[in-house]
Structure formats: structure tokens, C-alpha cells
Amino acid sequence: MLALLFKNFIRSKGTKIGLLFLLGIGFISLLIGHQFQEKQGRNIKEAATYQKEHIARNAAYHSDEMGLLLYYIKFSLVNKTFPINSLAIGQRDVNPSIQSVTIRGLEGQKYDSELNNPNNLMLGNIDFSFVLIYLFPLLIIAFTYNVVSEEKESGTWKIVATQSDNTFLYILKLFYIRILSLVTLLTIVLFIAIFLLNIPFNKSLFTFYIISILYIFFWFAVCFFIVSLQKNSNFNAVILLTIWLFLIIILPATINTYIVNKYPVPEALELTLKQRNAYHEKWDMDKKATMEKFYSHYPQFKNYTLPDEEFSWLWYYAMQQMGDDESAVQSKELETKLKQRNEAGQNIAQFIPTLHTQIQLNEIAKSDLGNQLLFMEKTNRFHEKLRLYFYPKIFDNADVKKENWSKFKVETFEDTSETNFIKTFLPLVLFNLILMGLGWRNFRKEKQIV
């Protein structure tokens, strides 16, 4: 019986076209992921080459003053891109994965990013997570909306009911065949991804695969529940597409609007201007007031006294530091609000399977907002480390030629945060069980499905 049902299902032209179409789109998404991966790798190599040449060139040209040299030199920090990131690009297409900074004011540099076509940013990348979240459900709906109703409407259901000892088991077989076909398609695409994108067999890939299967099960559970209502095919199709539209587009957009309004963040441009204004106004202020604030921040540098000259690098970098210090409140506010947005989004998403799946896939791929916040924190520490190393050399006017500039390589930040499996899997498992239980109850209410 099962083999016959499978032959009837797979023999349909619509089934073949749907599966081939989704396979083709899935392969295209992998190619887009491969392009993204190559771009990231190319950018990192170019950053390393540029930093080496950039430092050497400036050290040769500005060899007289350490302070002047460090005005120009940039040091780069890379947010490591894992191969699995190519499956769920997430925020990596809008937030920079490489941060290049001088030891001057940080707040004016943190929000620099690559120039991108705004139309491309608006549309986003068709990565595999997009195909899974948006397109797989549509094919599931197309395969299941008329599983029972079509045979009822064509008059063949009575024959099935008389020839089958258990019509409910027959319906489960119909769903099993369709589930198997979609899970097989998912497995094939991810198997291709492993070789095309060089994704290692590890816990991240396993977690990505399991949550993808649970997401597919969720949509089959939704369809199972709607089919159990025993309505006609038109009703099933309309209600399922409405559910898809609501869960995929309307609800996430509504939640995003709510979170943005609840946790408004100061603009990065506003923060940059605050830092720059705080620095520029120091040119017209008493130098001693600037130095007192600087010594308060860095008491270890109190032994460096301000010379009587009109200009000194000690005073200049003290002004730069004060620019960051006076914009610290806005900077902390921005960081706090972004963390609140991230936490609120994750908490709400636990009750919305589509949004939860998207967030978890990005989290597994280290391309979520949480990863970006960790990278920004690392950038702050990276910048502070550079300042503490170079400030004494600037203030002592150390010999540029005696510094080993070749030791300053591009540094890498690796997000080592672990995935919480209960938090990742439990919401989808619960929704699947609830929907399947409601569907089973509806079928049980019918003493005879005719």
C-alpha cells in the first residue's frame, strides 16, 4: 500500500515540478552562500595584506613622530565567519565583519561599514535559510491541502474507506510520504552544501539540520490540523496560505515594529557627531581642564606633564579620549537598547515558530544580533588595548624605527557562545505535538470519515 501511494504521489507532474523547483532554488541559495563565503575570505586576506603594507608605508614616511604616525595607522579586527554562516547570512550582509580602527576616538569609527547597494540590502540574500523559512512551507501546503478533500470531491473516498481497515492510518501514510520527500530534499541540499561550502560535520551542522527538520514538521503539523477540519480543498488552500502570510510576513513585521518603538535606539550618526563635537570643542577650551579629565581616566599617565608648546600629542590624544568619554552615555544607551531588542525578539519568537526558527538558524551560524554585539564589545577591548600600548610610546616620543611593526597582524574574534538545545528545539517540538494532537482529536471525533 505504501509503495503504491508513493508511486501515485511522485508520478504527478505537479509533484515533480515542485520538488525540482525547490531543489533548483536550494542549489542557487548555496551558490549565493558560496559567493558570500568567497567575498568574506577575500576581504580578510585583503585586510591582512593592506594592514601590513599600510603600516610599513606610513612607518617609513612618518618616521620622525610616533604621534603623527599613529594618527594615520589603522589596525583591523575580524569577526570570524564560519562556513555554516553561508547557509544563514543573517546580519552579516549589513554589519561589517572587519573593523579597522586607529587609536583616535573610537565612537566615530565603530559604525563605518562597506558601501552597499541599498536595493540589494532591502531585498536581502536568498540564502538557504530564506528558502527553508519561506519556500518549503509553500510546497508543503501545495502537497497536503487536498490530501483528503480531493478524493472526497472526486467521489473516490468511499472506495478508500471500504477498502481500508483504518482510514486514519491511511491519512498518516499520505502525510508520511510527503514528509519523507521534503526531508529527503532537505538532506540532499544540505549534503551538497557540506561539500560546496566546506561545512564540517560538527554540533552546529547537526543542530542546524535538526531544527530545519522540526520546522518542516511544524508546517506538516499545521496542514494536518487544517485537513482534520474536514473542509473542502478551496477552504484548506485559502486558510493555509493565510496562515503562511500571517506567520511569515505580517506577524514578524508587527513584532519588529513593536520592538523598535518599545526600545528606540540613538542613531549611530548622532553618536558619531556627539563624539566629534566633544573632541572639536576641546580646541577652544583650557588645556588643563582636558588634561585633568584625561588623568582622571588614566591615572597611570599622570607622570606625563603637558609641555609649554602650543601643540603636543599628549594633549591631542587626551582630546580624542575625552570625545569618547563624553559620548560614553549615548554609547552605553545604544548598546543596552540593542541588547534589549535582541532579548525581546528572542523571548517573543518562542511563541512564533517561523520567527523562532529564523533567529535560531542565525544564532547557530553566528550571524545574529547577539554575535554583532559581542563583536562590538571585542572591538572596544581591542581599541583600548592598542591605546594602552601606544600612549606611553607617543608621550615619550619613542623612536618609530625601533618598533617592530611587523608584529601587528590582523586579529580575529571568534564567537564561542554555546547553543542552548532546550531553548532551540523545545518551542517547535511543543507546537508540533499540540497541532498533531488537535488534528488527531478532530479525526477521532468522526466515527467514519466519508
C-alpha positions in Angstrom: 0.0 0.0 0.0 2.7 2.5 1.0 4.7 1.8 -2.2 1.6 2.3 -4.3 0.8 5.6 -2.6 4.3 6.8 -3.1 4.2 6.0 -6.8 0.9 7.8 -7.2 2.3 10.8 -5.4 5.6 11.0 -7.2 4.1 10.3 -10.6 2.2 13.6 -10.6 3.7 16.3 -12.8 3.0 18.9 -10.1 4.9 16.9 -7.6 7.9 16.6 -9.8 7.9 20.2 -10.8 7.6 21.4 -7.2 10.4 19.2 -6.0 12.7 20.1 -8.8 11.9 23.8 -8.5 12.7 23.7 -4.8 15.9 21.7 -5.4 17.0 24.2 -8.0 16.3 27.2 -5.7 18.1 25.4 -2.9 21.1 24.9 -5.1 21.0 28.6 -6.2 20.9 29.6 -2.5 24.1 27.5 -1.9 25.8 29.3 -4.8 24.8 32.7 -3.2 26.2 31.4 0.1 29.4 30.3 -1.7 29.8 33.8 -3.2 29.3 35.3 0.2 31.9 33.0 1.7 34.4 33.8 -1.0 33.8 37.5 -0.5 34.4 37.3 3.2 37.6 35.3 2.7 38.8 37.7 0.1 38.1 40.7 2.3 40.0 39.1 5.2 43.0 38.4 3.0 42.9 41.9 1.6 42.7 43.4 5.0 45.8 41.5 6.2 47.7 42.5 3.1 46.6 46.1 3.3 47.4 46.4 7.0 50.9 45.1 6.5 51.6 47.4 3.6 49.8 50.3 5.2 51.8 50.2 8.4 55.1 49.7 6.6 54.4 52.6 4.2 53.4 55.1 6.9 56.2 54.0 9.3 58.7 54.8 6.5 57.0 58.1 5.6 56.3 59.4 9.2 59.4 58.1 10.9 60.0 61.3 13.0 57.0 61.4 15.2 55.2 58.5 16.8 52.1 60.6 17.5 51.8 61.6 13.9 52.3 58.1 12.6 49.6 56.7 14.9 47.2 59.4 13.7 47.1 57.5 10.4 47.7 53.8 11.1 44.7 51.5 11.2 44.6 48.1 12.9 42.0 45.5 11.9 39.8 43.1 13.9 38.0 40.3 12.1 34.7 38.7 13.2 35.4 35.1 12.2 33.0 33.8 9.6 32.2 30.1 10.0 31.4 28.0 6.9 27.9 27.3 8.1 27.3 31.1 8.0 26.9 30.7 4.2 23.6 28.9 4.9 22.2 31.7 7.1 23.9 35.0 6.3 21.7 36.9 8.7 23.1 40.3 9.7 26.4 39.7 8.2 25.2 41.4 5.0 24.6 44.7 6.7 27.1 44.7 9.6 30.8 44.7 8.9 32.8 41.6 9.7 36.0 43.6 9.7 36.6 46.6 11.9 39.6 48.8 11.1 40.4 51.5 13.7 43.1 54.0 14.6 43.8 54.7 18.3 41.9 58.0 17.9 38.3 58.4 19.1 36.5 55.0 18.7 32.9 56.1 18.6 33.5 57.9 15.3 34.9 54.8 13.7 32.8 51.9 15.1 29.9 52.3 12.7 31.8 52.6 9.5 30.7 49.8 7.1 31.1 48.8 3.5 29.2 50.7 0.8 26.4 48.5 -0.5 23.6 48.9 -3.0 20.6 49.8 -0.7 18.2 48.0 -3.1 20.2 44.8 -2.5 20.2 45.3 1.2 16.4 45.8 1.2 15.8 42.6 -0.8 18.4 40.6 1.2 20.2 37.5 0.2 18.4 34.4 -1.0 20.4 32.2 1.3 19.3 28.7 2.3 17.6 29.9 5.5 15.3 32.1 3.2 14.5 29.0 1.1 13.7 26.9 4.2 11.7 29.6 6.0 9.7 31.0 3.1 9.6 28.4 0.2 9.5 25.0 1.9 6.1 25.8 3.6 4.6 26.7 0.2 5.5 23.4 -1.3 4.2 21.6 1.9 0.9 23.4 1.5 0.7 22.5 -2.2 1.3 18.9 -1.4 -1.1 18.5 1.5 -4.0 21.0 1.3 -6.2 18.5 -0.6 -4.9 15.2 0.8 -8.4 14.0 1.8 -10.7 16.7 0.3 -9.7 15.9 -3.3 -10.7 12.3 -3.0 -14.0 13.3 -1.3 -14.7 15.8 -4.1 -13.9 13.3 -6.8 -16.1 10.6 -5.2 -13.3 8.1 -4.6 -13.1 8.4 -0.8 -15.9 5.9 -0.2 -13.9 3.3 -2.0 -10.8 4.1 0.1 -13.0 3.9 3.3 -14.4 0.5 2.4 -11.0 -1.0 1.3 -9.0 0.4 4.3 -9.4 -1.0 7.8 -8.2 2.2 9.3 -8.8 5.4 7.3 -6.8 7.5 9.9 -3.8 5.3 9.3 -4.3 5.8 5.6 -4.1 9.5 6.0 -1.0 9.2 8.1 0.6 7.3 5.3 -0.3 10.0 2.9 1.4 12.6 5.1 4.4 10.2 5.8 5.1 10.1 2.0 5.1 13.8 1.7 7.2 14.3 4.8 9.7 11.8 3.6 10.0 13.6 0.2 10.6 17.0 1.8 13.1 15.7 4.4 14.9 13.9 1.7 15.1 17.1 -0.4 16.4 19.0 2.7 19.0 16.3 3.3 20.2 16.4 -0.3 20.6 20.1 -0.3 22.5 20.2 3.0 24.6 17.2 1.8 25.6 19.3 -1.3 26.2 22.3 1.0 28.7 20.3 3.1 31.0 19.7 0.0 30.3 23.0 -1.8 30.8 25.2 1.2 33.2 23.0 3.1 31.0 22.8 6.2 32.5 20.5 8.8 30.5 17.7 10.5 30.1 19.2 13.9 27.5 20.1 16.5 26.5 23.3 14.7 25.6 21.4 11.5 23.7 18.8 13.4 21.7 21.5 15.3 21.0 23.3 12.0 19.8 20.1 10.4 17.5 19.1 13.3 15.9 22.5 13.6 15.3 22.5 9.9 13.5 19.1 10.1 11.5 20.3 13.1 10.4 23.4 11.1 9.3 21.2 8.2 7.4 19.0 10.7 5.7 22.2 12.0 4.3 23.1 8.7 3.1 19.5 8.1 1.5 19.6 11.5 -0.3 22.9 10.6 -1.5 21.2 7.4 -2.5 18.1 9.3 -4.7 20.1 11.6 -6.4 22.1 8.8 -7.0 18.9 6.9 -8.6 17.4 10.1 -11.3 20.0 10.0 -12.8 18.1 7.0 -13.4 21.2 4.8 -13.2 21.4 1.1 -10.0 22.0 -0.9 -10.6 25.7 -1.6 -11.1 26.4 2.1 -7.9 24.4 3.0 -5.8 26.3 0.4 -7.1 29.7 1.4 -6.7 29.2 5.1 -3.2 27.6 4.8 -2.0 30.5 2.6 -3.4 32.9 5.0 -1.6 31.2 7.9 1.6 31.3 5.8 1.2 35.0 5.1 0.5 35.8 8.7 3.3 33.8 10.2 6.0 34.6 7.6 5.3 38.3 6.9 2.6 40.1 8.9 3.4 38.8 12.4 7.2 39.3 12.2 6.8 42.8 10.7 4.3 43.7 13.5 6.7 42.4 16.2 9.6 44.2 14.7 7.6 47.5 14.7 6.6 46.9 18.4 10.2 46.2 19.4 11.6 49.2 17.5 9.1 51.5 19.2 9.5 50.0 22.6 13.3 50.2 22.6 14.2 53.2 20.5 18.0 53.5 20.0 20.0 56.6 19.4 21.2 56.8 15.8 24.8 55.8 15.2 25.3 59.0 13.2 24.1 61.0 16.3 26.6 59.1 18.5 29.4 59.8 16.0 28.6 63.5 15.9 28.5 63.7 19.7 32.0 62.2 19.9 33.4 64.5 17.2 31.8 67.6 18.7 33.1 66.7 22.1 36.6 66.4 20.6 36.5 69.5 18.5 35.3 71.8 21.2 38.4 70.9 23.2 40.4 73.1 20.8 38.8 76.2 22.3 38.9 75.0 26.0 41.6 75.3 28.6 44.1 72.6 28.1 44.5 71.9 31.8 40.7 71.1 32.0 41.2 68.5 29.3 44.3 67.0 30.9 42.6 66.8 34.3 39.8 64.7 32.8 42.4 62.6 30.9 44.4 61.9 34.1 41.2 61.0 35.9 40.5 58.4 33.3 44.1 57.2 33.1 45.8 57.9 36.4 48.8 55.8 35.3 49.8 58.6 32.9 49.9 61.4 35.5 53.7 61.4 35.3 53.4 62.8 31.7 53.1 66.5 32.1 51.8 68.9 29.5 54.6 70.8 27.7 54.5 74.5 27.2 54.3 74.2 23.5 51.2 75.3 21.5 50.6 71.8 20.4 51.5 68.4 21.9 50.5 64.9 21.1 49.7 64.3 24.8 47.1 67.0 24.6 45.8 65.9 21.2 45.2 62.3 22.2 43.7 63.4 25.5 41.2 65.4 23.5 40.4 62.3 21.4 39.9 60.3 24.6 37.6 62.9 26.0 35.5 62.7 22.9 34.9 59.0 23.6 34.3 59.7 27.3 31.7 62.4 26.8 29.8 60.2 24.4 30.0 57.2 26.6 26.5 57.6 28.0 25.0 57.6 24.5 27.2 54.7 23.5 26.1 52.6 26.5 22.5 53.5 25.9 22.8 52.2 22.3 24.4 49.0 23.5 21.8 48.5 26.2 18.8 49.1 23.8 20.2 46.7 21.2 20.6 44.0 23.9 17.0 44.7 25.0 15.8 44.4 21.4 17.7 41.1 21.0 16.4 39.6 24.2 12.8 40.8 23.5 12.9 39.4 20.0 14.1 36.0 21.2 11.5 35.8 24.0 8.6 36.7 21.7 9.9 34.4 19.0 9.5 31.4 21.2 5.7 31.6 20.6 6.1 32.1 16.8 7.7 29.1 15.2 8.7 30.9 11.9 10.5 33.7 13.7 12.0 31.4 16.3 13.5 29.2 13.5 15.0 32.2 11.7 16.6 33.5 14.9 17.9 30.1 15.9 19.4 29.5 12.4 21.2 32.8 12.5 22.4 32.1 16.1 23.8 28.8 15.1 25.5 30.4 12.1 26.9 33.2 14.3 25.2 35.8 12.1 22.6 37.2 14.6 22.4 40.4 16.5 23.9 38.8 19.6 27.1 37.9 17.6 27.3 41.5 16.4 27.0 42.9 19.9 29.8 40.6 21.1 31.9 41.7 18.2 31.4 45.4 19.1 32.4 44.6 22.7 35.5 42.9 21.5 36.2 46.0 19.3 36.1 48.2 22.4 38.6 46.0 24.2 40.8 45.7 21.1 40.9 49.5 20.7 41.6 50.0 24.4 44.5 47.5 24.3 46.0 49.5 21.4 45.7 52.8 23.3 47.3 51.5 26.4 50.2 50.1 24.4 50.9 53.1 22.3 50.1 56.0 24.6 53.4 55.7 26.5 55.3 55.5 23.3 53.6 58.6 21.9 54.1 60.6 25.1 57.8 59.6 25.3 58.1 60.2 21.5 59.6 56.8 21.1 61.8 56.0 18.1 59.5 54.8 15.3 62.3 52.8 13.7 62.8 50.8 16.9 59.2 49.5 17.0 58.7 46.0 15.5 55.7 47.0 13.3 55.6 43.6 11.6 54.2 42.0 14.8 50.9 43.9 14.4 48.8 41.3 12.5 45.1 41.4 11.8 43.4 39.9 14.9 40.4 37.6 14.9 37.4 37.5 17.2 35.7 34.0 17.4 32.3 33.7 18.9 32.4 30.7 21.2 28.9 31.0 22.7 27.1 27.7 23.0 23.7 26.8 21.7 21.0 26.1 24.3 19.4 22.9 22.9 16.3 23.2 25.1 15.7 26.8 24.0 16.4 25.9 20.4 14.2 22.7 20.0 11.5 22.9 22.7 9.2 25.6 21.1 9.0 23.7 17.8 8.5 20.3 19.4 5.7 21.7 21.6 3.9 23.3 18.7 4.2 20.1 16.6 2.8 18.0 19.4 -0.1 20.4 20.1 -1.1 20.7 16.4 -0.8 16.9 15.8 -2.8 16.3 19.0 -5.6 18.6 17.9 -5.6 17.1 14.4 -5.8 13.6 15.9 -8.7 14.6 18.1 -10.6 16.1 15.1 -10.2 12.9 13.2 -11.3 10.8 16.2 -14.5 12.9 16.5 -15.5 11.5 13.2 -16.7 8.0 13.7 -16.5 7.5 10.0 -14.6 9.7 7.6 -16.7 10.0 4.5 
